[in-house]
Amino acid sequence: MKTTIRLMPLVLVLVLPGCVHTTPQWDQQFGSATRSNLALQVLDPAAAANRQPATGIDGRAAKGAHDRYQRSFAQPESTPPALVINTGGAR
């Protein structure tokens, strides 16, 4: 009986930390890594507010490049040549 009474504080010290709530600390930081990574990928955060057209290419060249890009998906893929393995043992 005396041993049980002496071990009770030890058991409480070992068991009670399991009841501590760590969730609020985790919830405060939830998604911060994702938001940080997304922010690092943005080159110019004010780009959405820029209403000036892109310069450096005229309209005809841009339309031609876009048309070639679209036609590249319309062409059927060519089939690769059949693989022939010659073992050298003709009969």
N, CA, C and O atoms as a DFTB+ gen file, in Angstrom:
364 C
 N C O
     1  1       0.823      -1.194       0.000
     2  2       0.000       0.000       0.000
     3  2       0.865       1.254       0.000
     4  3       0.567       2.212      -0.714
     5  1       1.943       1.257       0.801
     6  2       2.823       2.414       0.859
     7  2       3.541       2.621      -0.467
     8  3       3.803       3.756      -0.867
     9  1       3.866       1.505      -1.160
    10  2       4.527       1.608      -2.454
    11  2       3.594       2.248      -3.472
    12  3       4.037       3.057      -4.287
    13  1       2.326       1.906      -3.443
    14  2       1.338       2.471      -4.362
    15  2       1.194       3.968      -4.131
    16  3       1.096       4.740      -5.084
    17  1       1.181       4.372      -2.884
    18  2       1.039       5.792      -2.565
    19  2       2.295       6.551      -3.014
    20  3       2.191       7.698      -3.450
    21  1       3.445       5.949      -2.917
    22  2       4.678       6.599      -3.343
    23  2       4.771       6.687      -4.873
    24  3       5.323       7.650      -5.406
    25  1       4.239       5.700      -5.568
    26  2       4.305       5.691      -7.026
    27  2       3.248       6.577      -7.684
    28  3       3.386       6.938      -8.853
    29  1       2.197       6.929      -6.947
    30  2       1.102       7.718      -7.521
    31  2       1.588       9.072      -8.047
    32  3       1.194       9.430      -9.157
    33  1       2.410       9.849      -7.343
    34  2       2.885      11.116      -7.912
    35  2       3.734      10.913      -9.165
    36  3       3.670      11.711     -10.101
    37  1       4.519       9.855      -9.179
    38  2       5.326       9.561     -10.360
    39  2       4.451       9.243     -11.564
    40  3       4.713       9.709     -12.673
    41  1       3.418       8.454     -11.340
    42  2       2.486       8.111     -12.420
    43  2       1.780       9.366     -12.924
    44  3       1.612       9.535     -14.132
    45  1       1.370      10.237     -12.024
    46  2       0.701      11.475     -12.438
    47  2       1.639      12.372     -13.247
    48  3       1.223      12.979     -14.234
    49  1       2.898      12.455     -12.830
    50  2       3.859      13.271     -13.561
    51  2       4.077      12.721     -14.966
    52  3       4.278      13.490     -15.905
    53  1       4.039      11.407     -15.118
    54  2       4.252      10.805     -16.430
    55  2       3.007      10.837     -17.313
    56  3       3.122      10.867     -18.538
    57  1       1.820      10.831     -16.708
    58  2       0.577      10.723     -17.479
    59  2      -0.017      12.093     -17.819
    60  3      -0.569      12.259     -18.907
    61  1       0.079      13.051     -16.947
    62  2      -0.577      14.338     -17.153
    63  2      -0.086      15.117     -18.370
    64  3      -0.906      15.817     -18.965
    65  1       1.175      15.058     -18.793
    66  2       1.544      15.792     -20.017
    67  2       0.780      15.322     -21.257
    68  3       0.716      16.056     -22.243
    69  1       0.212      14.147     -21.232
    70  2      -0.603      13.683     -22.352
    71  2      -1.903      14.439     -22.480
    72  3      -2.539      14.389     -23.533
    73  1      -2.319      15.139     -21.436
    74  2      -3.571      15.897     -21.454
    75  2      -3.383      17.338     -21.907
    76  3      -4.365      18.065     -22.056
    77  1      -2.160      17.763     -22.127
    78  2      -1.887      19.141     -22.544
    79  2      -2.332      19.317     -23.987
    80  3      -2.069      18.466     -24.836
    81  1      -3.005      20.422     -24.256
    82  2      -3.488      20.694     -25.609
    83  2      -2.431      21.458     -26.389
    84  3      -2.103      22.588     -26.027
    85  1      -1.899      20.881     -27.434
    86  2      -0.938      21.565     -28.293
    87  2      -1.598      22.070     -29.563
    88  3      -0.960      22.745     -30.372
    89  1      -2.864      21.749     -29.742
    90  2      -3.552      22.105     -30.973
    91  2      -3.612      23.613     -31.217
    92  3      -3.416      24.028     -32.359
    93  1      -3.872      24.457     -30.215
    94  2      -3.917      25.896     -30.521
    95  2      -2.614      26.428     -31.112
    96  3      -2.649      27.284     -31.997
    97  1      -1.470      25.942     -30.645
    98  2      -0.215      26.404     -31.213
    99  2      -0.070      25.931     -32.649
   100  3       0.442      26.661     -33.497
   101  1      -0.510      24.735     -32.919
   102  2      -0.422      24.222     -34.294
   103  2      -1.407      24.944     -35.202
   104  3      -1.099      25.220     -36.361
   105  1      -2.596      25.252     -34.678
   106  2      -3.605      25.923     -35.488
   107  2      -3.186      27.335     -35.870
   108  3      -3.558      27.820     -36.938
   109  1      -2.416      28.001     -35.012
   110  2      -1.975      29.353     -35.332
   111  2      -1.027      29.357     -36.520
   112  3      -0.973      30.339     -37.260
   113  1      -0.287      28.292     -36.712
   114  2       0.696      28.230     -37.785
   115  2       0.207      27.417     -38.982
   116  3       0.960      27.215     -39.935
   117  1      -1.025      26.955     -38.949
   118  2      -1.534      26.094     -40.019
   119  2      -1.546      26.841     -41.348
   120  3      -2.157      27.904     -41.458
   121  1      -0.880      26.295     -42.349
   122  2      -0.861      26.867     -43.686
   123  2       0.202      27.933     -43.896
   124  3       0.324      28.459     -45.003
   125  1       0.971      28.265     -42.873
   126  2       1.960      29.330     -43.045
   127  2       3.060      28.919     -44.017
   128  3       3.568      29.766     -44.751
   129  1       3.441      27.650     -44.042
   130  2       4.467      27.199     -44.986
   131  2       3.952      27.306     -46.422
   132  3       4.692      27.703     -47.322
   133  1       2.689      26.953     -46.631
   134  2       2.112      27.041     -47.969
   135  2       2.017      28.489     -48.425
   136  3       2.348      28.807     -49.567
   137  1       1.566      29.367     -47.534
   138  2       1.476      30.790     -47.896
   139  2       2.857      31.373     -48.168
   140  3       3.016      32.191     -49.073
   141  1       3.842      30.966     -47.405
   142  2       5.200      31.454     -47.617
   143  2       5.746      30.985     -48.960
   144  3       6.350      31.771     -49.692
   145  1       5.541      29.716     -49.290
   146  2       6.013      29.199     -50.582
   147  2       5.312      29.878     -51.744
   148  3       5.949      30.171     -52.756
   149  1       4.030      30.132     -51.625
   150  2       3.285      30.810     -52.687
   151  2       3.791      32.237     -52.868
   152  3       3.936      32.707     -53.996
   153  1       4.058      32.918     -51.776
   154  2       4.555      34.295     -51.869
   155  2       5.937      34.345     -52.507
   156  3       6.258      35.305     -53.207
   157  1       6.751      33.333     -52.277
   158  2       8.084      33.312     -52.870
   159  2       8.049      33.038     -54.373
   160  3       9.016      33.332     -55.077
   161  1       6.952      32.483     -54.867
   162  2       6.848      32.165     -56.288
   163  2       6.327      33.333     -57.113
   164  3       6.380      33.285     -58.342
   165  1       5.831      34.369     -56.473
   166  2       5.271      35.517     -57.178
   167  2       6.401      36.470     -57.545
   168  3       7.112      36.968     -56.672
   169  1       6.562      36.717     -58.830
   170  2       7.638      37.594     -59.299
   171  2       7.292      39.062     -59.073
   172  3       8.099      39.831     -58.550
   173  1       6.088      39.435     -59.472
   174  2       5.661      40.826     -59.326
   175  2       4.264      40.840     -58.710
   176  3       3.287      40.598     -59.419
   177  1       4.142      41.115     -57.411
   178  2       2.827      41.089     -56.772
   179  2       1.860      42.127     -57.345
   180  3       0.647      41.938     -57.254
   181  1       2.355      43.202     -57.926
   182  2       1.485      44.252     -58.463
   183  2       1.167      44.040     -59.935
   184  3       0.644      44.953     -60.573
   185  1       1.457      42.886     -60.493
   186  2       1.244      42.651     -61.921
   187  2      -0.231      42.686     -62.299
   188  3      -0.564      43.077     -63.418
   189  1      -1.109      42.292     -61.407
   190  2      -2.539      42.290     -61.726
   191  2      -3.076      43.707     -61.914
   192  3      -4.045      43.903     -62.647
   193  1      -2.473      44.676     -61.279
   194  2      -2.931      46.062     -61.398
   195  2      -2.379      46.753     -62.641
   196  3      -2.831      47.849     -62.975
   197  1      -1.424      46.152     -63.329
   198  2      -0.820      46.757     -64.510
   199  2      -1.767      46.611     -65.700
   200  3      -2.043      45.499     -66.150
   201  1      -2.252      47.720     -66.198
   202  2      -3.198      47.708     -67.326
   203  2      -2.527      48.037     -68.654
   204  3      -3.221      48.189     -69.660
   205  1      -1.206      48.153     -68.691
   206  2      -0.483      48.444     -69.920
   207  2      -0.316      47.150     -70.717
   208  3      -0.009      46.111     -70.133
   209  1      -0.508      47.189     -72.018
   210  2      -0.329      45.977     -72.817
   211  2       1.138      45.564     -72.880
   212  3       2.038      46.383     -72.695
   213  1       1.352      44.321     -73.137
   214  2       2.722      43.818     -73.274
   215  2       3.342      44.421     -74.530
   216  3       2.697      44.508     -75.575
   217  1       4.583      44.830     -74.415
   218  2       5.267      45.418     -75.559
   219  2       6.376      44.475     -76.003
   220  3       6.831      43.628     -75.234
   221  1       6.801      44.629     -77.236
   222  2       7.917      43.838     -77.735
   223  2       7.536      42.914     -78.872
   224  3       8.427      42.336     -79.494
   225  1       6.261      42.746     -79.176
   226  2       5.848      41.898     -80.294
   227  2       4.621      42.553     -80.929
   228  3       3.716      43.009     -80.230
   229  1       4.606      42.592     -82.261
   230  2       3.463      43.204     -82.923
   231  2       2.318      42.197     -83.035
   232  3       2.504      41.004     -82.796
   233  1       1.160      42.680     -83.394
   234  2      -0.043      41.851     -83.430
   235  2       0.026      40.705     -84.424
   236  3      -0.404      39.593     -84.117
   237  1       0.572      40.965     -85.640
   238  2       0.630      39.905     -86.652
   239  2       1.546      38.777     -86.212
   240  3       1.210      37.608     -86.400
   241  1       2.695      39.098     -85.631
   242  2       3.624      38.064     -85.170
   243  2       3.018      37.267     -84.016
   244  3       3.177      36.048     -83.950
   245  1       2.331      37.947     -83.116
   246  2       1.702      37.261     -81.991
   247  2       0.605      36.323     -82.485
   248  3       0.487      35.199     -81.999
   249  1      -0.203      36.779     -83.454
   250  2      -1.270      35.922     -83.986
   251  2      -0.681      34.719     -84.707
   252  3      -1.192      33.608     -84.566
   253  1       0.385      34.918     -85.478
   254  2       1.026      33.805     -86.171
   255  2       1.596      32.788     -85.196
   256  3       1.461      31.583     -85.411
   257  1       2.228      33.255     -84.131
   258  2       2.776      32.331     -83.129
   259  2       1.664      31.562     -82.439
   260  3       1.795      30.367     -82.178
   261  1       0.570      32.250     -82.144
   262  2      -0.553      31.580     -81.491
   263  2      -1.194      30.558     -82.427
   264  3      -1.544      29.461     -81.994
   265  1      -1.350      30.901     -83.690
   266  2      -1.932      29.955     -84.656
   267  2      -1.049      28.718     -84.822
   268  3      -1.555      27.597     -84.861
   269  1       0.270      28.914     -84.919
   270  2       1.173      27.754     -85.017
   271  2       1.082      26.884     -83.778
   272  3       1.125      25.657     -83.869
   273  1       0.957      27.511     -82.634
   274  2       0.825      26.763     -81.383
   275  2      -0.453      25.929     -81.402
   276  3      -0.431      24.758     -81.022
   277  1      -1.552      26.510     -81.836
   278  2      -2.821      25.783     -81.880
   279  2      -2.780      24.644     -82.899
   280  3      -3.317      23.566     -82.642
   281  1      -2.141      24.876     -84.062
   282  2      -2.054      23.833     -85.086
   283  2      -1.171      22.668     -84.638
   284  3      -1.340      21.545     -85.113
   285  1      -0.248      22.923     -83.744
   286  2       0.635      21.843     -83.298
   287  2      -0.146      20.758     -82.565
   288  3       0.306      19.614     -82.506
   289  1      -1.296      21.089     -82.010
   290  2      -2.120      20.088     -81.334
   291  2      -3.068      19.388     -82.293
   292  3      -3.566      18.309     -81.973
   293  1      -3.333      19.965     -83.452
   294  2      -4.271      19.385     -84.412
   295  2      -3.617      18.294     -85.246
   296  3      -4.313      17.403     -85.731
   297  1      -2.304      18.336     -85.429
   298  2      -1.625      17.330     -86.250
   299  2      -1.555      16.008     -85.491
   300  3      -1.207      15.983     -84.311
   301  1      -1.888      14.901     -86.177
   302  2      -1.791      13.610     -85.491
   303  2      -0.329      13.258     -85.232
   304  3       0.561      13.614     -86.005
   305  1      -0.111      12.573     -84.161
   306  2       1.244      12.167     -83.838
   307  2       1.690      11.070     -84.798
   308  3       0.926      10.162     -85.123
   309  1       2.921      11.167     -85.239
   310  2       3.420      10.136     -86.135
   311  2       3.783       8.906     -85.313
   312  3       4.312       9.014     -84.207
   313  1       3.493       7.751     -85.865
   314  2       3.795       6.520     -85.143
   315  2       5.277       6.198     -85.291
   316  3       5.840       6.346     -86.376
   317  1       5.895       5.771     -84.235
   318  2       7.319       5.443     -84.335
   319  2       7.504       4.184     -85.181
   320  3       6.601       3.349     -85.241
   321  1       8.643       4.034     -85.828
   322  2       8.861       2.845     -86.643
   323  2       8.866       1.584     -85.774
   324  3       9.228       1.612     -84.598
   325  1       8.454       0.493     -86.393
   326  2       8.393      -0.773     -85.669
   327  2       9.806      -1.212     -85.277
   328  3      10.764      -1.029     -86.029
   329  1       9.906      -1.780     -84.111
   330  2      11.181      -2.228     -83.621
   331  2      11.451      -3.626     -84.171
   332  3      10.663      -4.546     -83.954
   333  1      12.566      -3.780     -84.882
   334  2      12.935      -5.067     -85.456
   335  2      14.199      -5.535     -84.777
   336  3      15.213      -4.838     -84.760
   337  1      14.123      -6.720     -84.221
   338  2      15.292      -7.290     -83.556
   339  2      15.733      -8.497     -84.380
   340  3      14.989      -9.468     -84.516
   341  1      16.933      -8.431     -84.922
   342  2      17.458      -9.515     -85.726
   343  2      18.411     -10.339     -84.865
   344  3      19.418      -9.830     -84.372
   345  1      18.078     -11.617     -84.691
   346  2      18.927     -12.462     -83.851
   347  2      19.988     -13.182     -84.680
   348  3      20.886     -13.806     -84.112
   349  1      19.908     -13.113     -85.984
   350  2      20.900     -13.715     -86.829
   351  2      20.680     -15.201     -87.116
   352  3      21.503     -15.829     -87.782
   353  1      19.625     -15.745     -86.642
   354  2      19.382     -17.178     -86.850
   355  2      18.267     -17.413     -87.848
   356  3      17.209     -17.916     -87.472
   357  1      18.475     -17.058     -89.125
   358  2      17.469     -17.256     -90.147
   359  2      17.413     -18.703     -90.562
   360  3      18.459     -19.346     -90.653
   361  1      16.255     -19.239     -90.816
   362  2      16.100     -20.624     -91.278
   363  2      15.508     -20.666     -92.643
   364  3      15.304     -21.748     -93.194
